[in-house]
Amino acid sequence: MSSIFEYNGSALVAMVGKNCFAIASDRRLGVQLQTIATDFQRIFKIHHKLFIALSGLATDAQTLYQRLVFRHKLYQLREERDMKPETFASLVSALLYEKRFGPYFCQPVIAGLGDEDKPFICTMDAIGAKELAKDFVVAGTASESLYGACESMFKPDMEPEELFETISQALLASVDRDCLSGWGGHVYVVTPTEVKERILKGRMD
């Protein structure tokens, strides 16, 4: 447990479906092995078709989220429209890279619906190096087991309900293999017309 990124523990995953996406996180906030809260929010809404989840150090995640909301509100005032996911990813990347000599200890996961409701997902490291994917992205202390679970469960063009089932099973299976994350899950399934938010019950140990 040497890394500052593992101090609070986290598990994040975003997955693409047919004209929809799902983004999920665990709910544990810990200080190393001690659990502090079991209802911690890691997924934040930027607008109704764009969400960001922040893994890593919880204090930095909250600070970074506040700065991103501020930047997005300025954009809305100036442009009179919501930001596209690709644009927002570039904004997050630039914000992180700006602080590269004293970085925010966060690994963000961004998911949104772009032009013609095409799903966009991406993650990046603490200094803003983007990693784009067409299927799923993962982050946090449970990322290794999430890769395995998502790799075996994912299939392309899933409908929203099946996508919810898949991402939930992948998350719950993965956090059982990581002692720093877990205590339930938080899932958003976003389609062009609606946003469904669900809380998952998981093992409480």
N, C-alpha and C positions, 0 to 999 in steps of 0.2 A: 504493500500500500504506500508506495513511495511517491506516486504521481499526484499532483494537486488536482488533476482532472477526476481522480477517483475518491476525493475527499467526501463528497456528498452522495455519490452513487447515482446512476441513472440508466434508463433503457429507453431508447427512442427508435421508432421505425415509421417509414412512410412507404406506401404501396400504391401502385397505379392500377386502375380498373378501366372499364369501358366508359369513356367520357366522365370519369369520376376518380377520386383518390381517397385514401384513408390515411390518417396520421395518428399514431398511438404512442403513449408513454406509460411508464410505471408511476406510482404515486408516493414512493418512499423518499423522505428527506432524512439523511443520516449524517452523523459526524463520525466518519470511519465506520466502526462496527456498531455504534450506538444509534438506534432509531429515534429521531426527534419528532417527525410528523408522518402521518399516513394519508394525507390528503393534499400533498404538494402539487402545485400546478406547474407543468413544464411546457404545455402547448398554449400558444397565444394566438389570438385572432388579429390579423392586420386589417382585412376586410372580409366580406362574406365568401370570397373565393380564394383567399390567401391566408395561410397559417404558417407560423414558425414555431419550432420546438427547440429548446436550448438545453443541451446536456452540459456536464462539467460542473464548475463551481457555482453553486446556487446564487450567491450574492452577485457575481459577475453576470449571470444570466438575467437577473432582474434589472440590473443597471443597463445592460445592453438592450433589453426589451424596451425600456423607457426611452432610450435614445432613438431606437428604430421607430417607435410610435411618433415621436417628435418629428423625425425626418419625413415620415409618411404623411403626416398632417400638413407639413409645409408643402409637400408635393401636391397634395389634394387642393390646397389653396391656390397654388400657382397654375396648375394644369387643369383644374376642375374635372378631374377624373381619378379613378383608383389606379394604383400602380400595377403593371403586369408582373407576373411572377419572375420572369427573366430579369426585368429591370430591378426588382426588389433584391434578387440574388446578387446582382452586381453592386447594389447599394450596401448590403451586408458585408460583402467581400471587401469593398473599399474601406468601410468603417473599421473592420478588423485589421486590415493591412496597415492602415494609418497608425494603429497602436502596436505595431509589430515588435517594438523594442521593450514594451511592457504590456503584453497582450491581455485581452479578456480571456480567461481560461474557460472558453466555451467552444463546443462543437455544435453549430446549428444544423437543423434539418428544416428545409423550406419545401412546402408543397402548395401548389395552387393550380387554378384552371386559367389557361391563357386564351389566346385567340381561338374562336370556334370551339371553346370549352375543351381544348386539348390539355390533358393533365401534364404538369411539370413538377418534377421532384429533384432536389439536389441537397448535398451536404457539403460542408467545408471544414477545414481545420481551424485552429485558433488564430492563424494569420491570414485567413481568407482564401486559401487555395481551393477552388471549387471542384467538386466531383459530381458530374451529372450522370443520371441513370435513367433507363427506360422502364425498369421493372420495380425495384425497391432500393431504398437507402436506409442505413442503420447508423446509430451513434450511441455512445455511452459505455458504461462499464460492462454491460451485457452484450456488446456488439458482436463478439465472436460467436456466441451461441445463437444470436439473432440471424447472423449470416447463414448458418447451417439450417435453421428452421425455415427461414424465408426461401432459401434455395430449394428446399424440398417441397414446400407447400405452394409456392407461387405458380399461377398460370395466367397467361395473358387474357385480356378482355373479360374480366370478371364483372358481373353485375354488382351493384352496391351491397346487397345483402350477403352475397357469397364473399365479397371482398372484406366485409366486416368480420365474418366468421373466420376467414383465413388469417387476417392480421391479428385478431384476438388470440387465436390458438398459437400463432407463432410467438407473440409477446409472452403469453402465460407459460408456454413451454420453456422459453429462453430465460426468464427471470428466476426460474427454479434452479438454474445452473449458475447463478451469480448471487453471492450473499450480500452484495451492496445495493441491489435493486429489487423491486417487487412490491408487496403489500397492495395488490390490486392494480388495475389499469384504467386508462382514460383514453377513449377512442372517439375520433371525429371522422364521419364519413361525409364527404362533400360531393354533391352533384350540382349540375347547373341551376337546379331549382330549389334545393334545400340543403341544410346542414344538420346532420344527426349527431348528437353527442350522447355517448353512453359511458357509464362507469362499470368496470368489470370487477368482480370479486375474485380474489386470488388467495393463495396460501398466505396466512398471516404469521409467517415465521422466517 
